[in-house]
Amino acid sequence: MDLLIVGDSHAKCRLPCGFDSDAIAKALDVPDRFRHARSGSTARQWLDPANTWLRDALAVMPDAEAVFISLGGNDLFRDYVDGKVTREEAERIAADVRDVVSRFGSKRVF
């Protein structure tokens, strides 16, 4: 299956030692052109027009059968610095994640 991988450290399979293992991509033999995960990235960063990440992933999306997305964890970590995540922060994160997911249209998204 030609799987497009998008998102954060989980999608990149970052190990505790700081090494990006790309275990999912390697196990599924995902070609490099479909590997678009960025360790440490937030959903908000994926939506930022200054980053080409989303644009680059969308450019190869027509050739992919499905999309694996992992986003939101780093957004939560960023907002948790004061020891809590407010309802407004959680709703903003959820909206950002939904916005990214919606860009992939009718593709099967996991």
C-alpha positions in Angstrom: 0.0 0.0 0.0 1.3 3.5 -0.8 0.7 5.2 2.5 1.3 8.9 3.0 2.7 9.5 6.5 2.1 13.0 8.0 2.5 14.4 11.4 4.7 14.5 14.5 7.1 12.4 16.4 4.6 9.4 16.6 4.4 9.3 12.9 8.1 9.6 12.6 8.5 6.9 15.3 10.9 8.9 17.4 12.7 6.9 20.1 13.4 8.1 23.6 17.0 8.6 22.7 16.0 11.2 20.1 16.5 9.0 17.0 13.7 9.1 14.4 13.4 5.4 13.6 10.7 5.7 10.8 9.6 2.2 12.0 6.1 2.4 10.5 7.5 3.6 7.1 10.1 1.0 7.1 7.8 -1.9 8.2 5.4 -0.9 5.4 8.1 -0.2 2.8 6.8 3.4 2.4 8.7 5.2 -0.3 10.6 8.3 0.8 8.4 10.6 -1.2 5.5 9.6 1.1 7.3 10.2 4.4 6.3 13.6 5.6 6.4 13.4 9.4 8.3 16.0 11.3 9.3 15.2 14.9 8.3 17.9 17.3 5.8 19.5 15.0 2.4 20.8 16.0 -0.9 20.9 14.1 -0.7 24.7 14.1 2.8 24.5 12.4 1.3 22.2 9.8 -1.3 24.8 9.0 1.2 27.7 8.9 1.6 28.9 5.3 5.3 29.6 6.0 5.9 25.9 6.3 5.8 23.9 3.1 5.1 20.6 5.0 1.3 20.4 4.3 1.7 21.7 0.7 4.4 19.1 0.1 2.3 16.3 1.5 -0.8 17.4 -0.5 1.3 17.4 -3.7 2.0 13.7 -3.5 -1.4 12.8 -2.0 -3.1 11.9 -5.3 -0.6 9.0 -5.7 -1.2 7.6 -2.1 -3.9 5.1 -1.3 -4.3 6.3 2.3 -2.9 8.8 4.8 -1.6 8.1 8.3 -1.8 11.3 10.5 -0.5 11.8 14.0 -0.9 15.3 15.3 -2.0 17.1 18.5 0.4 15.7 21.1 3.0 18.4 20.8 0.3 21.0 20.8 -0.9 19.6 24.2 2.6 19.5 25.6 3.1 23.1 24.5 -0.1 24.2 26.3 0.6 22.1 29.4 3.6 24.2 30.5 1.4 25.8 33.1 0.3 22.4 34.4 -3.1 22.4 32.7 -4.8 22.5 29.3 -7.8 24.7 29.3 -11.0 23.8 27.4 -10.3 26.6 25.0 -6.7 25.3 24.3 -8.1 21.7 23.8 -10.8 23.0 21.4 -8.2 25.0 19.4 -5.9 21.9 19.1 -8.9 19.8 18.1 -9.9 22.4 15.5 -6.3 22.6 14.1 -6.1 18.7 13.8 -9.5 18.6 12.1 -8.4 21.3 9.7 -5.2 19.4 8.7 -7.2 16.1 8.3 -9.9 17.9 6.2 -7.2 19.0 3.7 -6.8 15.3 2.7 -10.4 15.1 1.5 -11.9 11.8 0.7 -8.6 9.8 1.2 -8.7 7.1 3.7 -7.2 8.7 6.8 -5.9 6.8 9.8 
